[in-house]
């Protein structure tokens, strides 16, 4: 089965993607995916997954992070509503 493809008609976009891929030694697909994730994050105000995992890995000093343990460690009970 053929892989999905993205067709870009902008020569400038193609040239930039190729230049970044060569410079960072990454695939063009990876460059485009990262750019689109970051664009979406800016539009929605959400942190991209790659930035989130990088931040968590740096904070806990390991690439193998137990996210469930971190959630449990930082969980605080809700006080409830004031009546």
PENOR-V158534 format. One record per helix or strand. SS is the DSSP state (H for helix, E for strand). FROM is the first residue (numbers start at 0). LEN is the number of residues. If there is no record, write none. Layout:
# PENOR-V158534
{{SS;FROM;LEN} {SS;FROM;LEN}}
This chain:
# PENOR-V158534
{{H;10;14} {H;27;17} {H;48;12} {H;66;8}}
